[in-house]
Amino acid sequence: MTISDAAELSGLSWDTVKSIVKERLKKDYEHIPFKGLKNLSIDEIYVGRKKKFYTLVLDLDSGRIVWVSPGRGKAALQRFWRCLRKCRARIQAVAMDMSGAYWAAVMEALPKVKVVFDHFHIIKLMNEKLDDLRRDLVREAEGPLKMEIKGTRYLLLSCVDNLKDDQFPKLEKALELNKPLSCAWYLKEELSLLWQQPSYKSMERFLNQWCTRAIDTGIRQLAQMAKTLLTHRTGILNWWMNPISNGKMEGTNNKIKTLTRQAYGYRDEDFFILKLLGLHESRYKLVG
């Protein structure tokens, strides 16, 4: 229930109910034990123009948020590293997107920990490069070719398994008429096979060969993607030893958006952070 619902049901004022809830949250979540942490996920979330960004650290084994700090980047994690050292936590791996700020912060504070770049963000970046190429080709194309390419955005970015039978002819026709688009699409589909390789060596070989082919195409977007993957190759290949991702973090971000929508925002930042720390135990139920 919202605070307003609880206040109406109990006959108490809104401020009284909020203070009761806040005290209980403090008792339960103000001091979270870090000693047993092993696999973490780090990400940022945007909560509006006033508060802007918060940095979140999630325990991938339990699914709970263990750290919330206003801001983003290296500065938002400084106190968290000190708490980890005091608790002597033995972190094994950290999942994140390819953010340079968080990557550098983890490497500086936990140099022996494996950083694993989230494969969903890698595929998302590849889709963005493919869509950028499609827009370039639409601007350059003329006549029937332009019309064939213009309406294919959804078909190009969707996974093949999600396409319906009647959508394949349109996709195939667009690919037949434009070689750069066809080449980029096939490489996009092939990239998803990287995480299905049977061994670390196979994964490394597959990544190197894919990047070589992408650069050899001479297509700007594919060359940029290949260089990005080669720059982050260690974190990508670390997935083989530590198969973790930011999937739980993305689900938690959706719950946070629901939380802030339901409350129309939070003026009390301490109360908001406590609500996030207790989010893993919250349940939405029909009442009344």
N, C-alpha and C positions, 0 to 999 in steps of 0.2 A: 504494500500500500504506500501511497505517497504520504508525506508529512501532513498535508492538508486533510487527507482522508482519515488518518489516525487521529488528528486533532478534533475533527468533527465527530468521530465515533466515541472518543473518550471524554469529550467536553473540556479538554485542556486547550490552552492557547497554542498557536503554531510555534512560538519561540520555546515554550516549555517542552513540547514534543521533540523539537529539533535538538535541544540541549540534552535530553534523555538519550536520544539516539546517538548523538555525538560522543557522550561519555561511554556508552556501551562499545562503540566502535574503537575508542581509544583503548579501552581495557583489553579488547580482543586483538587489535592489529597495530598498536603503536610500536610494539617491539616484536619484529618478526625474526625468528631464528634463521641464520644464514648457513649454519654449519653443514647441513646435509645437502646443500645445493650442488648439482653436478652439471646439468645441461640448461643453458639459459637462452633466452631470445631477447634481443634489444630492438626497439623501434620507437618511433615518435608518433604522436597523434595531435591533430589540429582540433582545437575545441572552440574556436571562435576568434573574432577580431580583437577582443579585449585580452583574453588569456593567451591566445595563440597556441604555442606548442608546449607539450609535456613529453618528457622522455620516460618510457616504461621499460622495466626489466621483468620478464616473465620466467617462472620456473617451469620448464617444459615437462618435467616429470609429474608435477601436481596440477599444473594448469593455473596456478595462482600468481597474481602480480606481487612481486616482492619489493619493488622499488618504484617510486613515482617522484619525479623532480620537474619543476617548471623549467622551461627552456629546452634546448636541444644541443647535441654535440658533446664535446669532451668535458666542458665545464659542468654539465648536468650530471655527470657520473663520478665526479671526484670523491664525494662523501661515500658513495656506494663502494668504491674500491677500498677505502679505509675500513669500512665495516666488514668487508670480506676478509681483509687481512687480520683483523682482530679476532674474527670467528674461526680463522684457519680453514676456511672452506676450500675444498679441492675441486675446482671447476675443471671439467673435461673439455667442453665445447660450447661455443656461443654461435647461435644462428642470427643472421641479420641480412638486410638487403645490402647492396653494394655502395653504401654510404661511406665516403672516405673519412668523415669525422669520427664515426663510431668505430670503424676499422682501426684507425690510428690510436684511438683511446684504449681499445682492448689490447692491442699489441704492446702498448706502453705499460699498461697496468698488469697484464697477464701474458707475458711473452711466451710462455710454454703452452698456452691454451690453443686449441684448434678453432679457428674461425671458419664457419661454414656459411657460404653465401646461399641464400634462399633460392631454390630453383624456380619457384613460381615467379619471382621478380625477374629472373633471367629471361624466362619465356615472355613475360610482359614487355621487357625491353626490346626483345626481338620483334614482337608484334608492333611496337611503336616504330621501329626502323622500317618494317614492311609497309606500314601505313604511310610513313613519310615518303617512301619510294612511290607508292600508289598515287599520292597527291602530285608528286613531280610529273609522273607519266600522264596524269589527267590534264595537267596544264600544258604539256607539250603535244598531246595527241590531238588529232583533228578528225572530224566526220564520224563514221560508224565506230571506229576504234575507241574514240573518246567515250561514247555511250556505253560500249561494252565494259570498259574499265570502271566507269564512274559509279555503277551500282553494285560493286563487288566487295565493298569494305567488310561487311559482316561475313561473307563467304571466305574471304582471305584470312581473316583473323580467328575464325572458329576452328576448333579441332575437327579433323576429318570425321571422327567417330560421331560427332554431334550434328553433322549435316544430314538433311533428308535426301531421299533418292531424287526428288524433282529439282534439287538445288545443284546437283553435280554438273548437268549439261551447261549451265550458265558459267560456272567456275571454269570448267574445262575449255570453253570457248574463249574466255578472257585470257587464260594462260597460253593457249595456242597462238593467239594474235600478238602476244607481247613476250619476247624472250627474257628481258630483265625481270619482269614480274614473275614469270614462271620459275626462273632460277632462284629467286629470293623465296618464293613460296615453298619450293621443294627443300631448300636448306632450312627453312623454319620448321617444317615438319620433321626433318631429320634430326634437328637439334634436340628434340624431346627424347630421342633414343639415347642421349648421353648418359642418363641416370639409370639405364637398363643394362649397362655393360656388365659382364660377368666377373670382372676383376679390376683392381686399381690400374694395372698396366693397360688393360683394354680401354678403360675410361680415358686415361691420359693420351693414348694413341688416337682414339676417336676425336678428342678435343683438338689435338694438333692438326689432324687431317681436315677436320671441319673448318678450322680457321684458315688453313692454307687455301682450301677451295674458295672460301668466301672472299679472301683477298684477291685471288686470281681472277674472279669475275670482273673486277674493275668497277663494280658498283659501289658508289660512295658509302651508302648506308650499311652495306654488308662488310665493307672494309672497317668501318667504325666499330661495328659490332664485334668483329674478330679481334681488333686491338683491345677492346674492353675486356673480352673473355681472357685474352692472353695476360693482361695486366692482373686479373683476378684469378688466374688459373689455380693457384695454391688453395684458395678458399673454396673454389668450385670442386676440386678433386678431393678435398677433405671430407666431402659428403660420403665417400665410399667407406671411410672408417667410422664416421659419425653421421648416420642417416637421419638428420634432424632438419626441420624447416621452420618457417615463421607462420605455419598454418594456424596453430593455436593462438598466436598473437593477433592474426587477422580476425579470428572469431571473437577475441576479447575486445578488439577495437569496435566491432559492430555492437557489442553489448554496451560499451561506453557511450556510443552515439545514441542508443536507446535511452540510457540513463540520463544523459544531458537533455534530450528532447522531452522526456517525461517531466523533468524538473524545470524546464525552460532556463537552464543555466544555473550555475552556483556562484553566489557572491562570496561565500566563505571558502577560501582556498583550502584551509586545513580540513574542513569537513568534506570537501570534494575528494581530496587525496585519501582520506580514511574510507570513503565510499568505494573508491577504486581498489584499495587494498582488501576490502571485504567482498569484492564483486564475484569472486569464484563461488561464494556460498549463497549468493542472492538467487531467488527464484521468482518468476512472474506467474501469479496465479489469478484466476478469475475470482472475484469476491463480490458479496452483496446478493 
